[in-house]
Amino acid sequence: MYKLQICNALTQEILREKTYKKPDLILSLIESGAKGQECFLFDEDLRTLKGEYVSHSIYMEEADTKVYKVIFKVKLSEIQARISKLA
């Protein structure tokens, strides 16, 4: 398993944490951010944030979970996407 932690560079707060079976989406996010592309993120309250990539680190949480901690400078986006919470 692969876990993504999106963190606020200023506060070090984990804004969103999600687990995936494959790392593809996580690696794509890191690659986009590292190339300087503007990233739109969502926090746990499903608010839309604009993120500027700062750095990332990788560590093992348990024997079977690789954690990607990706740090962004974030601010609330002027445009909020309409997202319904999934059960």
PyMOL CGO cylinders between C-alpha atoms (Angstrom):
from pymol import cmd
from pymol.cgo import CYLINDER

trace = [
    CYLINDER, 0.00, 0.00, 0.00, 1.00, 3.61, -0.57, 0.3, 1, 1, 1, 1, 1, 1,
    CYLINDER, 1.00, 3.61, -0.57, -0.08, 6.53, 1.58, 0.3, 1, 1, 1, 1, 1, 1,
    CYLINDER, -0.08, 6.53, 1.58, -0.07, 10.16, 0.48, 0.3, 1, 1, 1, 1, 1, 1,
    CYLINDER, -0.07, 10.16, 0.48, 0.16, 12.89, 3.10, 0.3, 1, 1, 1, 1, 1, 1,
    CYLINDER, 0.16, 12.89, 3.10, -0.32, 16.43, 1.79, 0.3, 1, 1, 1, 1, 1, 1,
    CYLINDER, -0.32, 16.43, 1.79, 1.21, 18.84, 4.30, 0.3, 1, 1, 1, 1, 1, 1,
    CYLINDER, 1.21, 18.84, 4.30, 1.17, 22.60, 4.82, 0.3, 1, 1, 1, 1, 1, 1,
    CYLINDER, 1.17, 22.60, 4.82, 4.75, 23.95, 4.65, 0.3, 1, 1, 1, 1, 1, 1,
    CYLINDER, 4.75, 23.95, 4.65, 4.02, 26.73, 7.14, 0.3, 1, 1, 1, 1, 1, 1,
    CYLINDER, 4.02, 26.73, 7.14, 2.27, 24.71, 9.87, 0.3, 1, 1, 1, 1, 1, 1,
    CYLINDER, 2.27, 24.71, 9.87, 3.43, 21.15, 9.03, 0.3, 1, 1, 1, 1, 1, 1,
    CYLINDER, 3.43, 21.15, 9.03, -0.25, 20.16, 9.41, 0.3, 1, 1, 1, 1, 1, 1,
    CYLINDER, -0.25, 20.16, 9.41, -1.41, 17.14, 7.39, 0.3, 1, 1, 1, 1, 1, 1,
    CYLINDER, -1.41, 17.14, 7.39, -4.13, 18.61, 5.18, 0.3, 1, 1, 1, 1, 1, 1,
    CYLINDER, -4.13, 18.61, 5.18, -5.15, 15.34, 3.57, 0.3, 1, 1, 1, 1, 1, 1,
    CYLINDER, -5.15, 15.34, 3.57, -4.17, 11.72, 3.88, 0.3, 1, 1, 1, 1, 1, 1,
    CYLINDER, -4.17, 11.72, 3.88, -5.18, 9.05, 1.40, 0.3, 1, 1, 1, 1, 1, 1,
    CYLINDER, -5.18, 9.05, 1.40, -4.14, 5.46, 0.78, 0.3, 1, 1, 1, 1, 1, 1,
    CYLINDER, -4.14, 5.46, 0.78, -3.65, 3.95, -2.68, 0.3, 1, 1, 1, 1, 1, 1,
    CYLINDER, -3.65, 3.95, -2.68, -2.91, 0.47, -4.02, 0.3, 1, 1, 1, 1, 1, 1,
    CYLINDER, -2.91, 0.47, -4.02, -0.43, 1.84, -6.60, 0.3, 1, 1, 1, 1, 1, 1,
    CYLINDER, -0.43, 1.84, -6.60, 1.90, 4.88, -6.36, 0.3, 1, 1, 1, 1, 1, 1,
    CYLINDER, 1.90, 4.88, -6.36, 1.09, 6.22, -9.87, 0.3, 1, 1, 1, 1, 1, 1,
    CYLINDER, 1.09, 6.22, -9.87, -1.10, 9.15, -8.80, 0.3, 1, 1, 1, 1, 1, 1,
    CYLINDER, -1.10, 9.15, -8.80, 1.26, 10.10, -5.99, 0.3, 1, 1, 1, 1, 1, 1,
    CYLINDER, 1.26, 10.10, -5.99, 4.30, 10.08, -8.27, 0.3, 1, 1, 1, 1, 1, 1,
    CYLINDER, 4.30, 10.08, -8.27, 2.41, 12.13, -10.86, 0.3, 1, 1, 1, 1, 1, 1,
    CYLINDER, 2.41, 12.13, -10.86, 1.56, 14.77, -8.23, 0.3, 1, 1, 1, 1, 1, 1,
    CYLINDER, 1.56, 14.77, -8.23, 5.19, 14.96, -7.09, 0.3, 1, 1, 1, 1, 1, 1,
    CYLINDER, 5.19, 14.96, -7.09, 6.46, 15.19, -10.67, 0.3, 1, 1, 1, 1, 1, 1,
    CYLINDER, 6.46, 15.19, -10.67, 3.99, 17.95, -11.58, 0.3, 1, 1, 1, 1, 1, 1,
    CYLINDER, 3.99, 17.95, -11.58, 4.85, 19.96, -8.47, 0.3, 1, 1, 1, 1, 1, 1,
    CYLINDER, 4.85, 19.96, -8.47, 8.60, 19.53, -8.92, 0.3, 1, 1, 1, 1, 1, 1,
    CYLINDER, 8.60, 19.53, -8.92, 8.26, 20.86, -12.49, 0.3, 1, 1, 1, 1, 1, 1,
    CYLINDER, 8.26, 20.86, -12.49, 6.69, 24.04, -11.10, 0.3, 1, 1, 1, 1, 1, 1,
    CYLINDER, 6.69, 24.04, -11.10, 3.14, 23.32, -12.25, 0.3, 1, 1, 1, 1, 1, 1,
    CYLINDER, 3.14, 23.32, -12.25, 0.37, 24.83, -10.15, 0.3, 1, 1, 1, 1, 1, 1,
    CYLINDER, 0.37, 24.83, -10.15, -1.29, 22.12, -8.07, 0.3, 1, 1, 1, 1, 1, 1,
    CYLINDER, -1.29, 22.12, -8.07, -4.89, 22.16, -6.95, 0.3, 1, 1, 1, 1, 1, 1,
    CYLINDER, -4.89, 22.16, -6.95, -5.37, 20.18, -3.76, 0.3, 1, 1, 1, 1, 1, 1,
    CYLINDER, -5.37, 20.18, -3.76, -8.21, 19.30, -1.43, 0.3, 1, 1, 1, 1, 1, 1,
    CYLINDER, -8.21, 19.30, -1.43, -8.05, 19.23, 2.36, 0.3, 1, 1, 1, 1, 1, 1,
    CYLINDER, -8.05, 19.23, 2.36, -10.03, 16.88, 4.62, 0.3, 1, 1, 1, 1, 1, 1,
    CYLINDER, -10.03, 16.88, 4.62, -12.98, 19.33, 4.53, 0.3, 1, 1, 1, 1, 1, 1,
    CYLINDER, -12.98, 19.33, 4.53, -12.87, 19.16, 0.69, 0.3, 1, 1, 1, 1, 1, 1,
    CYLINDER, -12.87, 19.16, 0.69, -11.89, 22.82, 0.33, 0.3, 1, 1, 1, 1, 1, 1,
    CYLINDER, -11.89, 22.82, 0.33, -9.93, 23.60, -2.83, 0.3, 1, 1, 1, 1, 1, 1,
    CYLINDER, -9.93, 23.60, -2.83, -6.39, 24.84, -2.20, 0.3, 1, 1, 1, 1, 1, 1,
    CYLINDER, -6.39, 24.84, -2.20, -3.67, 26.13, -4.51, 0.3, 1, 1, 1, 1, 1, 1,
    CYLINDER, -3.67, 26.13, -4.51, -0.35, 24.52, -3.72, 0.3, 1, 1, 1, 1, 1, 1,
    CYLINDER, -0.35, 24.52, -3.72, 3.22, 25.37, -4.55, 0.3, 1, 1, 1, 1, 1, 1,
    CYLINDER, 3.22, 25.37, -4.55, 5.44, 22.30, -4.22, 0.3, 1, 1, 1, 1, 1, 1,
    CYLINDER, 5.44, 22.30, -4.22, 8.24, 22.60, -1.66, 0.3, 1, 1, 1, 1, 1, 1,
    CYLINDER, 8.24, 22.60, -1.66, 9.58, 19.07, -1.11, 0.3, 1, 1, 1, 1, 1, 1,
    CYLINDER, 9.58, 19.07, -1.11, 8.71, 15.48, -0.38, 0.3, 1, 1, 1, 1, 1, 1,
    CYLINDER, 8.71, 15.48, -0.38, 10.02, 12.59, 1.67, 0.3, 1, 1, 1, 1, 1, 1,
    CYLINDER, 10.02, 12.59, 1.67, 9.38, 8.86, 1.64, 0.3, 1, 1, 1, 1, 1, 1,
    CYLINDER, 9.38, 8.86, 1.64, 9.39, 6.48, 4.58, 0.3, 1, 1, 1, 1, 1, 1,
    CYLINDER, 9.39, 6.48, 4.58, 7.97, 3.14, 5.64, 0.3, 1, 1, 1, 1, 1, 1,
    CYLINDER, 7.97, 3.14, 5.64, 5.14, 3.36, 8.17, 0.3, 1, 1, 1, 1, 1, 1,
    CYLINDER, 5.14, 3.36, 8.17, 4.62, -0.37, 8.52, 0.3, 1, 1, 1, 1, 1, 1,
    CYLINDER, 4.62, -0.37, 8.52, 6.10, -3.34, 6.74, 0.3, 1, 1, 1, 1, 1, 1,
    CYLINDER, 6.10, -3.34, 6.74, 3.62, -2.99, 3.89, 0.3, 1, 1, 1, 1, 1, 1,
    CYLINDER, 3.62, -2.99, 3.89, 2.92, 0.77, 3.67, 0.3, 1, 1, 1, 1, 1, 1,
    CYLINDER, 2.92, 0.77, 3.67, 5.18, 3.29, 1.95, 0.3, 1, 1, 1, 1, 1, 1,
    CYLINDER, 5.18, 3.29, 1.95, 4.35, 6.87, 2.97, 0.3, 1, 1, 1, 1, 1, 1,
    CYLINDER, 4.35, 6.87, 2.97, 4.90, 9.86, 0.68, 0.3, 1, 1, 1, 1, 1, 1,
    CYLINDER, 4.90, 9.86, 0.68, 4.85, 13.12, 2.65, 0.3, 1, 1, 1, 1, 1, 1,
    CYLINDER, 4.85, 13.12, 2.65, 4.50, 15.96, 0.14, 0.3, 1, 1, 1, 1, 1, 1,
    CYLINDER, 4.50, 15.96, 0.14, 4.91, 19.51, 1.42, 0.3, 1, 1, 1, 1, 1, 1,
    CYLINDER, 4.91, 19.51, 1.42, 3.24, 22.49, -0.26, 0.3, 1, 1, 1, 1, 1, 1,
    CYLINDER, 3.24, 22.49, -0.26, 2.92, 26.19, 0.41, 0.3, 1, 1, 1, 1, 1, 1,
    CYLINDER, 2.92, 26.19, 0.41, -0.86, 26.43, 0.30, 0.3, 1, 1, 1, 1, 1, 1,
    CYLINDER, -0.86, 26.43, 0.30, -3.55, 29.06, 0.14, 0.3, 1, 1, 1, 1, 1, 1,
    CYLINDER, -3.55, 29.06, 0.14, -7.29, 28.82, -0.24, 0.3, 1, 1, 1, 1, 1, 1,
    CYLINDER, -7.29, 28.82, -0.24, -8.26, 28.87, -3.91, 0.3, 1, 1, 1, 1, 1, 1,
    CYLINDER, -8.26, 28.87, -3.91, -10.47, 31.70, -5.15, 0.3, 1, 1, 1, 1, 1, 1,
    CYLINDER, -10.47, 31.70, -5.15, -12.57, 29.10, -6.95, 0.3, 1, 1, 1, 1, 1, 1,
    CYLINDER, -12.57, 29.10, -6.95, -14.00, 26.26, -4.87, 0.3, 1, 1, 1, 1, 1, 1,
    CYLINDER, -14.00, 26.26, -4.87, -14.82, 23.00, -6.65, 0.3, 1, 1, 1, 1, 1, 1,
    CYLINDER, -14.82, 23.00, -6.65, -18.13, 21.34, -5.84, 0.3, 1, 1, 1, 1, 1, 1,
    CYLINDER, -18.13, 21.34, -5.84, -17.29, 17.93, -4.43, 0.3, 1, 1, 1, 1, 1, 1,
    CYLINDER, -17.29, 17.93, -4.43, -19.73, 15.70, -2.64, 0.3, 1, 1, 1, 1, 1, 1,
    CYLINDER, -19.73, 15.70, -2.64, -18.44, 13.64, 0.25, 0.3, 1, 1, 1, 1, 1, 1,
    CYLINDER, -18.44, 13.64, 0.25, -18.25, 9.95, -0.51, 0.3, 1, 1, 1, 1, 1, 1,
    CYLINDER, -18.25, 9.95, -0.51, -19.47, 7.47, 2.08, 0.3, 1, 1, 1, 1, 1, 1,
]
cmd.load_cgo(trace, "trace")
